[in-house]
Amino acid sequence: MKREKALAQVQDFRTPRGRCYPLRLILLLVIMATMSDCLGYNELALPLQGL
């Protein structure tokens, strides 16, 4: 199974108000950040500030 399909199957429990970005995108960014040794919210947010 492709990673995108696997991430798309994860149920999104967020309220509609909290859904600015697709859950599969957030999960993919968290996985990539974890693989890059970013272990906290601050470290995760630093590379994304320029987007």
DSSP file (Angstrom, degrees, kcal/mol; ACC not computed):
  #  RESIDUE AA STRUCTURE BP1 BP2  ACC     N-H-->O    O-->H-N    N-H-->O    O-->H-N    TCO  KAPPA ALPHA  PHI   PSI    X-CA   Y-CA   Z-CA
    1    1 A M              0   0    0      0, 0.0     2,-0.1     0, 0.0     0, 0.0   0.000 360.0 360.0 360.0 136.5    0.0    0.0    0.0
    2    2 A K     >  -     0   0    0      1,-0.1     4,-2.1     4,-0.0     5,-0.2  -0.378 360.0-120.1 -71.4 151.8    1.3    3.4   -0.9
    3    3 A R  H  > S+     0   0    0      1,-0.2     4,-2.7     2,-0.2     5,-0.2   0.882 111.8  55.3 -59.8 -40.1    2.1    5.8    2.0
    4    4 A E  H  > S+     0   0    0      1,-0.2     4,-1.9     2,-0.2    -1,-0.2   0.902 109.4  46.4 -62.6 -40.6   -0.4    8.4    0.7
    5    5 A K  H  > S+     0   0    0      2,-0.2     4,-0.9     1,-0.2    -1,-0.2   0.887 111.9  51.3 -68.3 -38.5   -3.2    5.9    0.7
    6    6 A A  H >< S+     0   0    0     -4,-2.1     3,-0.6     1,-0.2     4,-0.3   0.918 112.1  46.0 -65.0 -42.9   -2.3    4.6    4.2
    7    7 A L  H >< S+     0   0    0     -4,-2.7     3,-1.1     1,-0.2    -1,-0.2   0.846 107.3  58.4 -68.7 -32.6   -2.2    8.2    5.6
    8    8 A A  H 3< S+     0   0    0     -4,-1.9    -1,-0.2     1,-0.2    -2,-0.2   0.721  99.0  60.6 -69.1 -20.2   -5.6    9.0    3.9
    9    9 A Q  T << S+     0   0    0     -4,-0.9     2,-0.3    -3,-0.6    -1,-0.2   0.588  77.4 106.8 -83.8 -10.2   -7.2    6.1    5.8
   10   10 A V  S <  S-     0   0    0     -3,-1.1     2,-0.2    -4,-0.3    14,-0.1  -0.549  78.3-118.9 -71.3 128.0   -6.4    7.6    9.2
   11   11 A Q        -     0   0    0     -2,-0.3     2,-0.7     1,-0.1    -1,-0.1  -0.480  19.4-135.5 -72.3 134.7   -9.7    9.0   10.7
   12   12 A D        +     0   0    0     -2,-0.2    -1,-0.1     1,-0.1     7,-0.0  -0.824  23.9 177.9 -95.1 112.0   -9.7   12.7   11.3
   13   13 A F        +     0   0    0     -2,-0.7    -1,-0.1     2,-0.0    -2,-0.0   0.378  42.4 117.1 -94.7   3.2  -11.2   13.5   14.7
   14   14 A R  S    S-     0   0    0      1,-0.1     5,-0.1     4,-0.1    -2,-0.1  -0.328  71.9-107.7 -70.4 153.8  -10.6   17.3   14.5
   15   15 A T    >   -     0   0    0      1,-0.1     3,-1.3     3,-0.0     4,-0.2  -0.422  32.7-107.7 -73.1 157.6  -13.6   19.6   14.5
   16   16 A P  G >  S+     0   0    0      0, 0.0     3,-1.2     0, 0.0    -1,-0.1   0.837 120.8  59.6 -55.9 -31.8  -14.4   21.3   11.2
   17   17 A R  G 3  S+     0   0    0      1,-0.2    -3,-0.0     3,-0.0     3,-0.0   0.809 103.9  50.6 -66.0 -29.4  -13.0   24.5   12.6
   18   18 A G  G <  S+     0   0    0     -3,-1.3     2,-0.9     1,-0.2     3,-0.3   0.272  84.2  96.9 -93.3  12.0   -9.6   23.0   13.2
   19   19 A R    <   +     0   0    0     -3,-1.2    -1,-0.2    -4,-0.2     4,-0.0  -0.547  31.4 136.6-104.2  68.4   -9.2   21.6    9.7
   20   20 A C  S    S+     0   0    0     -2,-0.9    -1,-0.2     1,-0.1    -2,-0.1   0.819  75.7  28.3 -77.5 -31.2   -7.1   24.2    7.9
   21   21 A Y  S    S-     0   0    0     -3,-0.3    -1,-0.1     2,-0.0     5,-0.0  -0.939  97.6 -92.8-129.9 150.0   -4.9   21.5    6.3
   22   22 A P    >>  -     0   0    0      0, 0.0     4,-1.8     0, 0.0     3,-0.6  -0.355  32.2-128.6 -61.9 140.5   -5.6   17.9    5.3
   23   23 A L  H 3> S+     0   0    0      1,-0.2     4,-2.9     2,-0.2     5,-0.2   0.875 107.0  59.3 -59.5 -38.8   -4.7   15.4    8.0
   24   24 A R  H 3> S+     0   0    0      1,-0.2     4,-2.0     2,-0.2    -1,-0.2   0.854 105.5  50.0 -61.8 -33.3   -2.6   13.3    5.6
   25   25 A L  H <> S+     0   0    0     -3,-0.6     4,-2.3     2,-0.2    -1,-0.2   0.918 111.3  47.7 -69.1 -43.9   -0.4   16.4    4.9
   26   26 A I  H  X S+     0   0    0     -4,-1.8     4,-2.3     1,-0.2    -2,-0.2   0.924 112.8  48.9 -62.6 -44.6    0.1   17.1    8.6
   27   27 A L  H  X S+     0   0    0     -4,-2.9     4,-2.5     1,-0.2    -1,-0.2   0.901 110.3  51.3 -62.7 -40.8    0.9   13.4    9.3
   28   28 A L  H  X S+     0   0    0     -4,-2.0     4,-2.5    -5,-0.2    -1,-0.2   0.915 110.5  48.4 -62.8 -43.0    3.4   13.4    6.4
   29   29 A L  H  X S+     0   0    0     -4,-2.3     4,-2.4     2,-0.2    -1,-0.2   0.890 111.9  49.4 -64.5 -39.2    5.2   16.5    7.7
   30   30 A V  H  X S+     0   0    0     -4,-2.3     4,-2.5     2,-0.2    -2,-0.2   0.906 111.5  49.0 -66.5 -41.4    5.4   15.0   11.2
   31   31 A I  H  X S+     0   0    0     -4,-2.5     4,-2.2     2,-0.2    -2,-0.2   0.936 113.4  46.4 -62.8 -46.3    6.8   11.8    9.9
   32   32 A M  H  X S+     0   0    0     -4,-2.5     4,-0.9     1,-0.2    -2,-0.2   0.896 113.3  49.2 -64.6 -39.7    9.4   13.6    7.8
   33   33 A A  H  <>S+     0   0    0     -4,-2.4     5,-2.8     2,-0.2     3,-0.5   0.905 110.2  50.8 -66.3 -41.0   10.3   15.9   10.7
   34   34 A T  H ><5S+     0   0    0     -4,-2.5     3,-1.6     1,-0.2    -2,-0.2   0.891 107.7  52.9 -63.7 -39.1   10.7   12.9   13.1
   35   35 A M  H 3<5S+     0   0    0     -4,-2.2    -1,-0.2     1,-0.3    -2,-0.2   0.738 107.2  53.7 -66.7 -21.3   12.9   11.2   10.6
   36   36 A S  T 3<5S-     0   0    0     -4,-0.9    -1,-0.3    -3,-0.5    -2,-0.2   0.173 124.4-104.4 -97.4  16.3   15.0   14.3   10.5
   37   37 A D  T < 5S+     0   0    0     -3,-1.6     2,-0.8     1,-0.2    -3,-0.2   0.700  72.6 144.5  68.3  23.7   15.4   14.2   14.4
   38   38 A C      < +     0   0    0     -5,-2.8    -1,-0.2     1,-0.1    -2,-0.1  -0.848  16.2 167.5 -88.0 114.8   12.9   17.0   15.0
   39   39 A L        +     0   0    0     -2,-0.8     2,-0.3    -3,-0.1    -1,-0.1   0.491  48.5  50.9-113.2  -4.0   11.2   15.9   18.2
   40   40 A G  S  > S-     0   0    0      1,-0.1     4,-2.2    -6,-0.0     5,-0.2  -0.840  84.4-106.1-130.9 169.5    9.3   18.9   19.5
   41   41 A Y  H  > S+     0   0    0     -2,-0.3     4,-2.2     1,-0.2     5,-0.2   0.891 118.4  51.6 -61.3 -40.5    6.7   21.3   18.3
   42   42 A N  H  > S+     0   0    0      1,-0.2     4,-1.6     2,-0.2    -1,-0.2   0.929 111.7  45.6 -64.4 -45.2    9.3   24.2   18.1
   43   43 A E  H  4 S+     0   0    0      1,-0.2    -1,-0.2     2,-0.2    -2,-0.2   0.863 113.2  51.4 -65.2 -35.0   11.8   22.1   16.1
   44   44 A L  H  < S+     0   0    0     -4,-2.2     4,-0.5     1,-0.2    -1,-0.2   0.874 110.7  48.0 -68.3 -37.7    9.0   21.0   13.8
   45   45 A A  H >X S+     0   0    0     -4,-2.2     4,-0.8     1,-0.2     3,-0.6   0.774  93.5  76.4 -77.9 -27.0    7.7   24.5   13.2
   46   46 A L  G >< S+     0   0    0     -4,-1.6     3,-1.1     1,-0.3     4,-0.3   0.914  97.4  42.8 -55.9 -50.9   11.1   26.1   12.4
   47   47 A P  G 34 S+     0   0    0      0, 0.0     3,-0.4     0, 0.0    -1,-0.3   0.756 114.1  54.1 -67.8 -20.1   11.5   24.7    8.8
   48   48 A L  G X4 S+     0   0    0     -3,-0.6     3,-1.4    -4,-0.5    -2,-0.2   0.534  82.2  87.6 -90.8  -6.6    7.8   25.5    8.1
   49   49 A Q  T << S+     0   0    0     -3,-1.1    -1,-0.2    -4,-0.8    -3,-0.1   0.798  85.1  55.2 -64.9 -28.4    7.9   29.2    9.0
   50   50 A G  T 3         0   0    0     -3,-0.4    -1,-0.3    -4,-0.3    -2,-0.1   0.543 360.0 360.0 -82.2  -6.3    9.0   30.2    5.6
   51   51 A L    <         0   0    0     -3,-1.4    -1,-0.2    -4,-0.1    -2,-0.1   0.480 360.0 360.0 -79.2 360.0    6.1   28.5    3.8
